[in-house]
Amino acid sequence: MATPSKKIRRDKSSETLSRVNNAQDTNGNQNDKLNAFLSWCQTKKFNLNEKVTVGKNGSCAQYGMIAVQDLEDEEVLFETPRPVLLHPQTSAISKILEQGRDQLQSNSGWVPLLLSLMFEYTNQTSKWRPYLDLCPDFDELDQPMFWSREEVEEELRGTGIPASVKRDEENMSREYQSIALPFMMKHTDTFNPEIHTLDLYKKMVAFVMAYSFTEPPSILDDDDDSPAPPPMMVAMADILNHISKNNAKLRFGKDSLKMVTTRKIAKGEEVFNTYGELANWQLLHMYGFAESYPENIYDTVDIPMSVLHKCASSVDGCDANLLEQKWKFLQGLDLVSDDGAFILGVNGVLTETEMEMALKVICMSATEFQEYKDNEGWSSDDESGTENLLSNDSLHKLSLPWKQLLIKCIKECLTNYKETLAEDELKLRSESLTKRQTFALHVRIGQKKILCKFCELLEDKSGRR
């Protein structure tokens, strides 16, 4: 479940964030919650740059940061002191969490943070009260985990999101019932299971998915084998919206975290952070939004490895027994798995090593395969170069059997969606779409565009790019 990112902030209120001395909503009325938060930021020395304002006006979403004067490259927008980061070590219940550390281990690593958030969120005297009061009404969180089963199946079939939502639901319920709830029952002076429910736990998971940041391991430990640090909540930083072509980034320092521009930003421009190099399906799954095609330069689509196996078995003259031997051989090399996937990006296959080796072995004759096995998976041409043959620019160089097999895979993947690309593009022109339908269309269209472009390049006999 963990992620190194944030999301578009949403709030059902009409509040507008602005700088400390100019906090007003769209009607010009002073907003007490907003002033309380900004005053809190001021007392905690967030050092908000006077060249920016935070609010609705000019933002692509409910809230965002806007430049009110020209900003230079590498200019600090604000800094968040480490003492006001919200995580298990800074929470008011840090002692009992540390004492129960061994009982709070989980695959996600999120349980201590989720318990901290549940406690702080329901504690009216929390030292993060001004920050938490500006967090969205959790009924407004809009990741697919909050959609109905019918909506997920109707809008997201073929995208890979339904399987992720199902896994999340199973993991959340299992963690709550087997880890969080037993811990809370041991500390009923701190927790009330009637208040700190599974429903609240799920909302906190969504909150962490959408708003948390994860510290780069190199900041904390020079050991590359050390586990990735858990996420934490960073006030002010989570207000910034995301686009893949961002113009600001968060830098982690010893005493504080600073949001810094990555290029010059003109007066009136929105300041965008990046949540990572994330595909549209990941953005929607974790944050509840997606970028329209072709804005997301990191968009991807999965080609299930099982689809390659299925398509290879349907090739005329396929020797089923030989194919199974090849597949098991590839599995033994950890190059394929029955539930794995090859990743196709806007410029070609990103998992090029796995797919290239899989295509190479599958397309071998029986004699070639036997020789390859005898050499334990090595051949004279394995180190002949570093060119990615599966990039868009190199697809014309592939052998005909490789092309034909890949085309079959692409067309098979396209059948997993409910509608065609043309039908989805027509739907996107409708003026009656809900926000969920629009974002789902962005995901589906982006994936289908990538698949169709890849297929067209494979079918282009001229070699033109």
Buried (B, 14 or more C-beta within 10 A) or exposed (E): BBBBBBBBBBBEBEBBBBBBEEBBBEEEEEBEBBBBBBEBBBEBEBBBBEBBBBBBEBBEBBBBBBBBEEBEEEBBBBBBBBEBBBBBEBBBBBEBBEEBEEEBEBEBBBBBBBBBBBBBBBBEEBBBBBBBBBBBEBEEBBBBBBBEEEBBEBBBBBBBBBEBBEEBEEBBEEBBEEBBBEBBEEBEEBBEEEEBBBEBBBBBBBBBBBBBBBBEBEEEEEEEEEEBBBBBBBBBBBBBBBBBEBBBBBBBEEEBBBBBBBEBBEEEBBBBBBBBEBBBBBBBBBBBBBBBBEBBEBBBBBBBBBBBBEBBBEBEEEEEEBBEBBBEBBBEBEBBEEEBBBBBBBBBBBBBEBBBBBBBBBBBEEEEBEEBBEEEBEEEEEEEEEEBBBBBEBBBEBEEEBBBBBBBBBBBBBEEBEBEBEEBBEBBEEEEBEEBBBBBBBBBBBBBBBBBBBBEBBEEEEEEE
